[in-house]
Amino acid sequence: MLRLAFRCLCLSLAGLLAAPVAQAQDAGRETVVPQENVRFDYAQVLEVNPIYQTLRATRMERVCDTRQPSGGGLSKVVSAVKDRLTGTTTREEREAGLSNCRMAPVVREYRRPIAFDVDYVYKGSKFRTRLAQDPGNRLRVRVSITPQPMAEP
């Protein structure tokens, strides 16, 4: 049993000593990366879909009611006196038929395009990309051709 253990130990040491020699032989082999061939061409644009961002802005604006108070002449007189005393409605607003004017928050929404999804065809193949600008009828594309290295036997 002791002899078997001694033989295994000797074989293991021989394997460890031979490993650097094998690595030194492989280190001489270099990998060659082929140069990339690049050219530019144009593709036909099929469809452009804008991507919108919705912005909301709130600001204070003067808001007035357009309808006159219902009722007889007495309620109209009382409303006119009240408007003059409170100072909520200006003379121009009263002449225009507006009443109960006040400052109120008004929310407005704005949509703006932030990107464009572009469908295009190049050499019979369809592609889709997202661009920052609308490309128009044709799209400049970068064509890169690199040979595929063959597998080693």
Secondary structure, 3 states (H helix, E strand, C coil): CHHHHHHHHHHHHHHHHHHHHHHHHHHCCCCCCCCCEEEEEEEEEEEEEEEEEEEEEEEEEEEEECCCCCCCHHHHHHHHHHHHHHCCCCHHHHHCCCEEEEEEEEEEEEEEEEEEEEEEEECCEEEEEEECCCCCCEEEEEEEECCCCCCCC
